[in-house]
Amino acid sequence: MKKWMSILVTVVMLCGLLAGCGSSDGKKSDTAAETEGNTAEAVADSDIKVGFIFIGDENDGYTYAFYKGVQEMQKEYGLTDDQISIKWNVGENEDCYEAACDLADEGCNIIFANSFGHEDYMMQAAEQYPDVEFCHATGNQAAESGLDNMHNYYVAVEESRYVSGVVAGYKLNEMIADGTITEDEAVIGYVGAYAYAQVISGYDAFYLGVKSVCPSATMKVKYTGSWGDQSAEYDVAKALIEEENCVIISQHSNTTGPASACEELGAYVVGYNISMTDTAPNAALTSASLDWGPYMSYAVGCVLNGESIDADWCKGYPDGACMITDINKNAFSEETYSELTTKVDEVEKALTDDTMEVFDISTFTVDGKQLDESYEDSKGNKPIWDGAYHESYFFSAPDVTFIVDGITELNQVV
């Protein structure tokens, strides 16, 4: 029955999309996209039930970061375990729609999903259950879906990517200074899942952080074709180290595979989501990390108070939504570590105070040219003004598709 309803709902949604609806004018920080929303009566703390659909489980760093957000939200509102329902290891397929329907039928007032490919299935469920709020991470269709109960959210992880790049750049400088490598050998490898905008945005930002302190650095990117394949991530990292002579590896992938390869082969690693020091005590430098708790608390709070939820939400350092993990002191000399921590504090303060932009267009070129205000994103918006590309301004999900000069893609997986 649910599969038949899925087909029917898809047809209805397509008709709604053709009819059109209001677009978002939001951005990260304090002006995320606002919508009239699905305003309803307030729900008592004791009556609310919150559902989650996760692509993985607590054992992968990406989903673990979301689960920590669940725990933060649960603690803030004093919810019992019975008020939380989680579907683990849900694929980017019809299983997501089934999971969303199951959670709605269980009585969940609000349902979160955490993977890019979940979005279409969440919209199908949102159409079928108009009194339930559906919140999807990393997507960009909510504002134009015509569904008041469909919402997109993201974290400005390009900020923590940039800061983690500064850490990597300091390590390159230390290796150059002690003669381990030459300036021309300051090559970083990047393990990406897919050539999606969120991955490209992240590695552009990471590289700009590296370049801000180590101008000679270059970077090579190779994709695995999976968000969470431990073996594939290990193999790609190994190839980048052994075949491409990369001395530091970073990642937009969800396992500790790259960290294991670096620890084994004598390279350094900048991880994602979680600290990699347990896996790679000698190789780990830091990780770009993020906190989903602020959004979950915000969205659940809206339901509790009978308020509408923004169609798009994206926040970063000013709201405690992103950060880097502790810098591994054992991976640096005392002098470098002291200078590095001072620099990181300086950059993080600038991001928190909103006095710097990650994508300052004066700091990079694309195909040998500087971007300008005529640049348009995938939806025809112009996100460049005041000398910077403003990621997540018009909608929450990243939209960067340009690749900064100095970065080379070794393959293409979309």
LOMI-264029 format. One record per residue (C-alpha): x, y, z. Coordinates in steps of 0.25 Angstrom, whole numbers, m for minus. Example, Ala and Ser with C-alpha at 12.3 -4.5 7.8 and 13.67 -1.06 7.14 Angstrom:
! LOMI-264029
{pt {49 m18 31}}
{pt {55 m4 29}}
//
This chain:
! LOMI-264029
{pt {0 0 0}}
{pt {11 10 4}}
{pt {18 7 m9}}
{pt {5 10 m17}}
{pt {4 23 m9}}
{pt {18 26 m13}}
{pt {15 26 m27}}
{pt {2 35 m25}}
{pt {9 45 m16}}
{pt {21 46 m27}}
{pt {10 50 m37}}
{pt {4 60 m28}}
{pt {17 66 m24}}
{pt {21 68 m39}}
{pt {8 75 m41}}
{pt {11 84 m29}}
{pt {25 87 m34}}
{pt {20 91 m48}}
{pt {10 101 m41}}
{pt {22 108 m34}}
{pt {23 114 m20}}
{pt {30 125 m13}}
{pt {45 124 m13}}
{pt {55 126 m1}}
{pt {63 139 1}}
{pt {70 133 13}}
{pt {85 130 17}}
{pt {93 125 28}}
{pt {94 131 42}}
{pt {83 141 45}}
{pt {75 141 32}}
{pt {72 127 28}}
{pt {61 125 18}}
{pt {48 128 25}}
{pt {34 123 21}}
{pt {20 124 26}}
{pt {22 110 30}}
{pt {13 99 36}}
{pt {9 107 48}}
{pt {1 98 58}}
{pt {m3 98 72}}
{pt {8 97 82}}
{pt {11 82 87}}
{pt {14 79 102}}
{pt {28 74 105}}
{pt {22 61 110}}
{pt {14 59 97}}
{pt {24 61 86}}
{pt {31 50 79}}
{pt {43 52 70}}
{pt {47 43 59}}
{pt {61 41 52}}
{pt {65 34 39}}
{pt {80 32 38}}
{pt {88 27 26}}
{pt {98 20 36}}
{pt {99 17 51}}
{pt {107 21 63}}
{pt {119 14 57}}
{pt {121 24 45}}
{pt {126 38 48}}
{pt {116 45 40}}
{pt {103 39 47}}
{pt {110 39 60}}
{pt {111 54 59}}
{pt {96 55 57}}
{pt {93 45 68}}
{pt {101 55 78}}
{pt {91 65 73}}
{pt {80 57 77}}
{pt {85 55 91}}
{pt {87 70 92}}
{pt {73 73 88}}
{pt {67 62 97}}
{pt {75 67 109}}
{pt {71 82 106}}
{pt {56 78 106}}
{pt {56 67 116}}
{pt {50 57 106}}
{pt {50 42 110}}
{pt {56 31 102}}
{pt {41 27 98}}
{pt {40 40 91}}
{pt {51 38 82}}
{pt {50 28 70}}
{pt {62 25 61}}
{pt {63 17 48}}
{pt {77 13 46}}
{pt {84 10 33}}
{pt {73 15 24}}
{pt {78 15 9}}
{pt {76 26 m1}}
{pt {64 19 m7}}
{pt {50 15 m5}}
{pt {54 10 9}}
{pt {54 25 14}}
{pt {40 27 10}}
{pt {36 14 17}}
{pt {43 19 29}}
{pt {37 33 29}}
{pt {23 27 28}}
{pt {26 17 39}}
{pt {31 29 48}}
{pt {19 37 45}}
{pt {9 26 48}}
{pt {16 24 61}}
{pt {12 38 65}}
{pt {25 46 62}}
{pt {22 61 61}}
{pt {35 64 54}}
{pt {44 55 46}}
{pt {59 58 42}}
{pt {67 51 31}}
{pt {82 53 30}}
{pt {86 48 16}}
{pt {86 56 2}}
{pt {79 45 m5}}
{pt {68 44 5}}
{pt {61 57 1}}
{pt {52 52 m10}}
{pt {46 42 m1}}
{pt {44 51 11}}
{pt {36 60 1}}
{pt {27 49 m3}}
{pt {25 46 12}}
{pt {23 61 15}}
{pt {12 61 4}}
{pt {5 50 11}}
{pt {6 54 25}}
{pt {3 70 25}}
{pt {2 71 40}}
{pt {16 65 42}}
{pt {29 74 40}}
{pt {40 68 31}}
{pt {54 73 33}}
{pt {65 69 23}}
{pt {80 71 24}}
{pt {88 75 12}}
{pt {76 77 2}}
{pt {71 89 m6}}
{pt {57 87 m10}}
{pt {49 90 2}}
{pt {47 105 m1}}
{pt {42 102 m15}}
{pt {34 89 m12}}
{pt {21 96 m8}}
{pt {21 88 5}}
{pt {20 96 17}}
{pt {24 84 26}}
{pt {37 82 18}}
{pt {50 88 22}}
{pt {65 88 19}}
{pt {76 90 28}}
{pt {91 89 28}}
{pt {103 94 36}}
{pt {113 104 30}}
{pt {124 93 30}}
{pt {132 101 20}}
{pt {136 109 32}}
{pt {142 98 40}}
{pt {148 92 27}}
{pt {156 105 25}}
{pt {161 105 40}}
{pt {165 90 38}}
{pt {172 94 26}}
{pt {180 105 34}}
{pt {185 93 43}}
{pt {189 85 31}}
{pt {196 97 25}}
{pt {204 99 38}}
{pt {209 84 37}}
{pt {213 86 23}}
{pt {221 98 27}}
{pt {228 90 38}}
{pt {231 79 28}}
{pt {237 89 18}}
{pt {245 96 29}}
{pt {251 83 34}}
{pt {255 78 21}}
{pt {245 66 20}}
{pt {239 72 7}}
{pt {242 84 m2}}
{pt {232 95 m5}}
{pt {228 88 m18}}
{pt {225 75 m10}}
{pt {215 81 m2}}
{pt {204 73 m8}}
{pt {191 69 0}}
{pt {181 58 m4}}
{pt {166 58 m2}}
{pt {157 46 m1}}
{pt {143 51 m6}}
{pt {130 43 m7}}
{pt {124 49 m19}}
{pt {126 61 m28}}
{pt {114 68 m21}}
{pt {114 83 m18}}
{pt {115 80 m3}}
{pt {128 72 m5}}
{pt {134 82 m15}}
{pt {130 94 m5}}
{pt {137 87 6}}
{pt {150 83 m1}}
{pt {151 97 m7}}
{pt {149 103 7}}
{pt {160 93 13}}
{pt {170 97 2}}
{pt {168 112 4}}
{pt {171 110 18}}
{pt {184 102 15}}
{pt {188 113 4}}
{pt {185 124 14}}
{pt {198 120 22}}
{pt {205 111 12}}
{pt {204 117 m2}}
{pt {212 107 m10}}
{pt {202 96 m6}}
{pt {194 88 m17}}
{pt {183 78 m15}}
{pt {179 65 m22}}
{pt {164 60 m21}}
{pt {160 46 m23}}
{pt {145 41 m21}}
{pt {141 27 m15}}
{pt {126 27 m20}}
{pt {121 24 m6}}
{pt {119 32 6}}
{pt {123 21 16}}
{pt {132 10 9}}
{pt {143 8 19}}
{pt {151 m1 9}}
{pt {150 9 m3}}
{pt {154 21 6}}
{pt {166 13 11}}
{pt {170 9 m4}}
{pt {168 23 m9}}
{pt {176 30 2}}
{pt {187 19 0}}
{pt {187 22 m15}}
{pt {188 37 m12}}
{pt {200 35 m3}}
{pt {208 24 m11}}
{pt {204 28 m25}}
{pt {202 43 m24}}
{pt {212 46 m13}}
{pt {202 53 m4}}
{pt {208 56 10}}
{pt {195 60 16}}
{pt {181 54 14}}
{pt {167 60 17}}
{pt {154 55 14}}
{pt {139 57 11}}
{pt {135 43 14}}
{pt {130 36 27}}
{pt {139 25 32}}
{pt {153 24 38}}
{pt {159 18 25}}
{pt {168 30 21}}
{pt {173 31 36}}
{pt {177 16 36}}
{pt {184 18 23}}
{pt {192 30 28}}
{pt {196 24 41}}
{pt {201 11 33}}
{pt {208 19 22}}
{pt {214 30 30}}
{pt {205 42 24}}
{pt {197 52 33}}
{pt {182 53 33}}
{pt {171 63 35}}
{pt {158 56 38}}
{pt {144 59 37}}
{pt {133 59 48}}
{pt {141 52 59}}
{pt {155 52 64}}
{pt {164 42 57}}
{pt {174 41 69}}
{pt {169 28 74}}
{pt {171 22 60}}
{pt {183 30 56}}
{pt {190 35 69}}
{pt {203 39 61}}
{pt {196 43 48}}
{pt {184 51 52}}
{pt {185 66 52}}
{pt {171 70 55}}
{pt {157 68 48}}
{pt {146 78 43}}
{pt {134 76 51}}
{pt {120 81 53}}
{pt {109 81 63}}
{pt {95 77 59}}
{pt {89 80 72}}
{pt {86 95 70}}
{pt {77 92 58}}
{pt {70 80 65}}
{pt {67 88 77}}
{pt {62 100 69}}
{pt {53 91 60}}
{pt {47 83 72}}
{pt {46 96 80}}
{pt {37 102 68}}
{pt {28 90 69}}
{pt {27 91 84}}
{pt {24 106 83}}
{pt {14 104 71}}
{pt {23 113 62}}
{pt {27 111 48}}
{pt {41 105 44}}
{pt {49 112 34}}
{pt {50 106 20}}
{pt {65 107 20}}
{pt {74 108 32}}
{pt {89 108 32}}
{pt {98 114 43}}
{pt {113 113 47}}
{pt {123 118 57}}
{pt {115 129 62}}
{pt {104 119 67}}
{pt {113 108 71}}
{pt {109 99 60}}
{pt {123 96 55}}
{pt {137 95 60}}
{pt {150 86 59}}
{pt {154 75 68}}
{pt {166 77 78}}
{pt {179 79 70}}
{pt {188 67 73}}
{pt {200 73 80}}
{pt {208 61 78}}
{pt {208 63 63}}
{pt {215 77 64}}
{pt {228 83 70}}
{pt {225 91 82}}
{pt {229 104 74}}
{pt {219 100 63}}
{pt {208 96 72}}
{pt {209 109 80}}
{pt {209 118 67}}
{pt {198 109 61}}
{pt {188 110 73}}
{pt {190 125 73}}
{pt {186 126 58}}
{pt {174 116 60}}
{pt {169 125 71}}
{pt {170 137 62}}
{pt {163 131 50}}
{pt {152 125 59}}
{pt {150 138 65}}
{pt {149 145 52}}
{pt {138 135 47}}
{pt {131 136 60}}
{pt {131 151 59}}
{pt {127 150 44}}
{pt {139 159 41}}
{pt {144 149 30}}
{pt {139 141 18}}
{pt {144 127 15}}
{pt {142 130 0}}
{pt {148 144 m1}}
{pt {150 145 m16}}
{pt {163 152 m15}}
{pt {169 140 m10}}
{pt {167 130 m21}}
{pt {165 129 m36}}
{pt {157 119 m44}}
{pt {162 115 m58}}
{pt {172 126 m56}}
{pt {162 137 m54}}
{pt {156 144 m42}}
{pt {141 142 m40}}
{pt {132 154 m40}}
{pt {118 159 m37}}
{pt {113 153 m50}}
{pt {115 139 m45}}
{pt {102 131 m44}}
{pt {99 119 m35}}
{pt {91 107 m40}}
{pt {77 114 m38}}
{pt {81 127 m45}}
{pt {84 135 m32}}
{pt {97 144 m31}}
{pt {104 140 m18}}
{pt {116 149 m20}}
{pt {116 163 m14}}
{pt {126 171 m5}}
{pt {137 163 m10}}
{pt {133 149 m6}}
{pt {125 137 m10}}
{pt {114 136 1}}
{pt {111 121 2}}
{pt {97 116 7}}
{pt {91 130 6}}
{pt {80 127 m3}}
{pt {77 113 2}}
{pt {84 105 13}}
{pt {91 94 4}}
{pt {105 97 m2}}
{pt {104 101 m17}}
{pt {119 103 m20}}
{pt {122 96 m33}}
{pt {135 103 m37}}
{pt {148 97 m33}}
{pt {159 106 m28}}
{pt {172 107 m36}}
{pt {183 98 m29}}
{pt {173 87 m28}}
{pt {173 75 m38}}
{pt {162 65 m39}}
{pt {167 51 m42}}
{pt {154 45 m45}}
{pt {139 48 m46}}
{pt {128 41 m38}}
{pt {114 47 m38}}
//
